[in-house]
């Protein structure tokens, strides 16, 4: 790709004397959180927002273990129209309530141009899922929204196509784009996708944009998340986005690939060793937090915004009523 002038002029490295590339340009998420610097940044949380208690428990554990961003899907693109589609607006409000309690910035997905304005009001980072990588009207709208964008590589997308998708966001006025390698579709069926480790150094050579990796969707199995995460950090990734759940067995989406709290703590310890060997840093894990009782009623919760109490209670009740009856078979998300 670098043999000729790239079409992705805004995403490409500016060339200096001797044709050497500049380093990654950090993306500022908040005044204190930067992606693409010396620190390896970890975003973690449940695949789907299922209720207030489970989300708060996840956030507190992720934060105590060294995670810096809370991930959680309010709007869920699913292969089957009968699979859980997320809590939508209720999910956004629950994310906002948990951020109020923990101070953690949140990253959540947008699926449609009609959702951009509302999601941008809540999210600190807006995620574009693999299915929407080439949804060009959506990318253009996110360029105008101005919030940092986490852009996932499509399952069958070339690296050049990922960079051109980033160019759509940037050409519409938003240069705060973070690229995400999450595995590509190959002939292999043992894993959910095939993690393209080579994409990390290639992207580092081609673009100034930060690059993070999603080992959860790449492998599709919890036991594969750790080795894939270690490989990603060793290859130069600026961070990870990982799925973590208080009880993966009852998760309403992607149950097989979500880590338990103990597994996430182990992951954070292991990647800190690889990061140190690469002259980078990850926040030192802290002791495990007290986890709130997931069966607690809404009346016992301390939600910062009283208006969220009824919504949180409805979401919690809905989750309890449907979890027992819902099939745990994972439908590709």
C-alpha positions in Angstrom: 0.0 0.0 0.0 2.8 2.4 0.8 4.4 2.1 -2.7 2.2 4.9 -4.0 0.3 7.9 -2.6 -2.6 6.4 -0.6 -6.2 7.4 -1.2 -6.6 7.7 2.6 -4.7 11.0 2.7 -6.0 12.1 6.1 -5.4 8.7 7.8 -2.0 8.1 6.3 1.2 9.0 8.0 2.6 12.4 7.0 6.0 11.7 5.4 9.1 13.4 6.7 12.6 13.7 5.3 13.9 10.3 4.5 10.4 8.9 4.0 10.1 7.9 7.6 6.7 7.7 9.3 5.6 9.8 12.2 4.5 8.0 15.4 0.9 7.4 16.4 -1.1 10.5 17.1 -2.9 9.9 20.4 -6.7 10.3 20.5 -7.9 12.2 23.6 -11.1 10.7 24.9 -11.2 12.9 28.1 -8.8 15.4 29.6 -7.0 12.5 31.3 -7.6 9.5 29.0 -5.5 9.1 25.9 -5.5 6.2 23.5 -2.3 5.8 21.4 0.2 6.9 23.9 2.6 4.9 26.1 -0.1 3.4 28.2 -2.0 0.3 26.9 -5.6 1.2 27.3 -8.2 -1.5 28.2 -11.9 -1.2 27.5 -14.0 -3.9 29.1 -17.5 -4.8 30.1 -20.5 -6.9 29.1 -21.4 -7.5 25.5 -24.9 -6.2 26.2 -26.2 -3.9 28.9 -28.7 -6.2 30.7 -29.4 -4.2 33.9 -28.0 -1.8 36.4 -26.6 -4.1 39.0 -24.7 -6.3 36.5 -23.4 -3.3 34.7 -22.2 -1.6 37.9 -20.6 -4.8 39.2 -18.8 -5.2 35.9 -17.6 -1.5 35.8 -16.3 -1.7 39.4 -14.3 -4.9 38.8 -12.9 -3.7 35.4 -11.9 -0.4 37.0 -10.3 -2.1 40.0 -8.3 -4.4 37.8 -6.9 -1.6 35.7 -9.4 -1.1 32.9 -10.0 2.5 31.9 -13.1 2.4 29.7 -16.4 0.6 30.2 -17.9 -1.1 27.2 -21.5 -2.2 26.9 -24.0 -2.5 24.1 -27.3 -0.7 24.3 -28.1 -1.3 20.6 -27.1 -4.8 19.4 -26.8 -5.8 15.8 -27.6 -9.5 15.7 -27.5 -12.1 12.9 -31.0 -13.4 14.0 -33.9 -11.0 14.3 -35.1 -13.2 17.2 -32.0 -12.7 19.3 -31.7 -10.1 22.0 -31.4 -6.7 20.4 -30.3 -4.7 23.5 -32.2 -2.4 25.8 -31.8 0.6 23.5 -32.5 3.9 25.2 -32.8 2.3 28.6 -29.3 0.8 28.1 -27.9 4.2 27.3 -29.3 5.6 30.5 -28.0 2.8 32.5 -24.5 3.4 31.0 -24.8 7.0 32.0 -25.9 6.1 35.5 -22.9 3.7 36.0 -20.5 6.3 34.7 -21.9 8.7 37.3 -21.2 6.2 40.0 -17.7 5.1 38.8 -16.3 8.0 36.7 -15.5 5.5 33.9 -15.8 6.8 30.3 -18.1 4.6 28.2 -17.9 3.2 24.7 -21.0 1.9 23.1 -22.2 1.1 19.6 -24.3 3.0 17.2 -26.1 1.2 14.3 -28.1 3.9 12.4 -27.7 7.6 11.5 -30.9 8.3 13.4 -29.2 7.1 16.6 -26.0 9.2 16.3 -27.2 12.4 18.0 -28.6 10.6 21.0 -25.7 8.2 21.4 -23.2 11.1 21.1 -25.0 12.8 24.0 -24.2 9.8 26.3 -21.1 8.0 25.0 -17.5 9.1 25.4 -16.4 6.9 22.5 -18.9 5.8 19.8 -18.3 2.3 18.3 -18.9 1.3 14.7 -19.4 -2.4 14.6 -17.9 -4.7 11.9 -21.2 -4.9 10.0 -21.3 -1.1 9.7 -17.7 -0.5 8.7 -18.8 0.5 5.2 -22.1 2.2 6.2 -20.9 5.4 4.5 -23.8 7.7 5.6 -23.3 6.5 9.2 -19.5 7.2 8.9 -20.1 10.7 7.5 -22.6 11.5 10.3 -20.1 10.4 12.9 -17.6 12.7 11.3 -20.0 15.6 12.0 -20.8 14.4 15.5 -17.3 15.1 16.7 -17.0 12.3 19.3 -14.1 9.8 19.2 -15.0 6.9 17.0 -13.9 3.3 17.5 -14.0 1.8 14.0 -14.0 -2.0 13.8 -12.7 -3.8 10.8 -15.3 -5.6 8.7 -15.2 -9.4 8.7 -14.2 -9.5 5.1 -12.5 -6.1 4.7 -9.1 -5.5 3.5 -6.8 -3.2 5.5 -7.1 -0.5 2.8 -10.9 -0.7 3.1 -10.7 -0.1 6.8 -8.5 2.9 6.3 -10.8 4.3 3.7 -13.7 3.9 6.1 -11.7 5.9 8.6 -11.2 8.5 5.9 -15.0 9.0 5.6 -15.1 10.0 9.3 -12.1 12.2 9.0 -13.1 13.8 5.8 -16.3 15.0 7.5 -14.4 16.8 10.2 -13.6 14.2 12.9 -9.9 13.1 13.2 -10.4 11.3 16.5 -10.6 7.8 15.0 -9.4 4.6 16.7 -9.0 1.5 14.5 -10.0 -2.0 15.8 -8.8 -5.3 14.5 -11.4 -7.9 15.6 -10.6 -10.8 13.3 -11.5 -11.6 9.8 -13.5 -14.4 8.1 -11.4 -17.2 6.7 -12.0 -20.9 5.8 -11.3 -21.8 9.5 -14.3 -22.8 11.5 -12.8 -23.8 14.9 -12.6 -20.1 15.9 -15.3 -17.5 15.4 -12.9 -15.4 13.3 -9.2 -15.4 12.5 -7.3 -12.6 14.3 -5.1 -10.9 11.8 -2.0 -10.1 14.0 -0.1 -8.9 11.0 -2.7 -6.1 10.6 -1.3 -4.4 13.7 2.2 -3.6 12.5 0.9 -2.9 8.9 -1.6 -0.4 10.3 1.1 1.2 12.4 3.2 1.6 9.3 0.3 3.0 7.2 -1.5 5.3 9.5 -1.1 7.6 12.5 -4.3 6.4 14.0 -4.3 4.3 17.2 -4.9 0.6 16.8 -6.6 -1.6 19.4 -7.6 -5.3 19.2 -10.8 -7.2 20.1 -9.7 -10.7 21.2 -13.2 -11.7 22.3 -14.8 -11.5 18.9 -11.7 -12.8 17.2 -11.7 -16.2 19.0 -15.3 -16.4 20.1 -14.2 -18.5 23.1 -13.2 -17.2 26.6 -10.2 -19.6 26.7 -8.7 -17.9 23.6 -9.1 -14.3 24.8 -5.9 -14.3 26.9 -3.4 -15.7 24.4 -4.9 -13.5 21.6 -4.7 -10.5 23.9 -1.0 -11.2 24.7 -0.2 -11.6 21.0 -1.9 -8.3 20.2 0.0 -6.3 22.9 3.3 -7.9 21.8 2.6 -6.9 18.2 2.2 -3.3 19.2 -1.6 -2.7 19.8 -2.4 0.4 21.7 -5.2 -1.3 23.7 -7.8 -4.0 23.9 -11.6 -4.1 24.0 -12.7 -7.2 26.0 -16.0 -8.7 27.0 -16.5 -9.3 30.8 -19.6 -10.5 32.6 -20.5 -11.3 36.2 -21.9 -14.7 35.1 -21.2 -15.4 31.5 -23.3 -18.6 31.6 -26.5 -16.4 31.7 -25.4 -13.7 29.4 -28.0 -12.7 26.9 -25.5 -12.4 24.0 -22.0 -13.9 23.3 -22.0 -16.1 26.4 -19.1 -18.3 25.2 -16.6 -15.5 24.8 -17.2 -13.3 27.9 -14.7 -13.5 30.7 -15.5 -14.0 34.3 -14.2 -11.4 36.7 -11.4 -13.7 37.8 -10.3 -14.4 34.2 -10.2 -10.6 33.5 -8.0 -10.0 36.6 -5.6 -12.7 35.3 -5.6 -11.1 31.8 -4.7 -7.7 33.2 -1.8 -9.2 35.2 -0.5 -11.1 32.2 -0.7 -8.2 29.7 1.1 -5.9 32.1 4.1 -8.2 31.8 4.0 -8.1 28.0 3.5 -4.3 28.1 6.5 -3.8 30.4 8.7 -6.0 28.1 7.6 -3.7 25.2 8.5 -0.5 27.2 4.8 0.3 27.8 2.6 0.4 30.8 -0.8 -0.9 32.0 -2.3 0.3 35.3 -1.5 -2.0 38.2 -4.4 -4.2 39.2 -6.0 -3.3 42.5 -7.7 -5.7 45.0 -11.0 -7.1 43.7 -14.0 -4.8 44.7 -17.1 -5.7 46.6 -19.6 -6.8 44.1 -23.2 -5.6 44.6 -25.9 -8.2 45.0 -27.3 -8.7 41.4 -30.6 -9.8 42.9 -31.0 -6.5 44.8 -34.1 -4.5 44.2 -34.0 -1.1 42.5 -35.1 0.6 45.7 -31.8 -0.4 47.4 -29.6 1.1 44.7 -28.0 4.5 44.8 -28.6 5.8 41.3 -27.3 9.4 40.9 -30.3 10.5 38.7 -33.6 9.6 40.4 -35.3 9.7 37.0 -33.3 6.6 36.2 -34.7 4.5 39.0 -37.9 3.5 37.2 -36.0 2.7 34.0 -33.3 0.7 35.8 -36.0 -1.2 37.7 -37.8 -2.0 34.5 -34.6 -3.2 32.8 -33.7 -5.3 35.8 -37.1 -6.9 36.1 -37.2 -7.6 32.3 -33.8 -9.3 32.5 -34.8 -11.5 35.4 -38.0 -12.6 33.7 -36.4 -13.5 30.4 -33.0 -14.9 31.3 -34.4 -18.2 32.5 -36.4 -18.7 29.3 -33.9 -17.5 26.8 -31.7 -20.0 24.9 -28.0 -19.6 25.7 -27.0 -20.6 22.1 -24.7 -17.9 20.8 -25.8 -16.2 17.6 -23.0 -14.4 15.8 -23.1 -10.8 16.9 
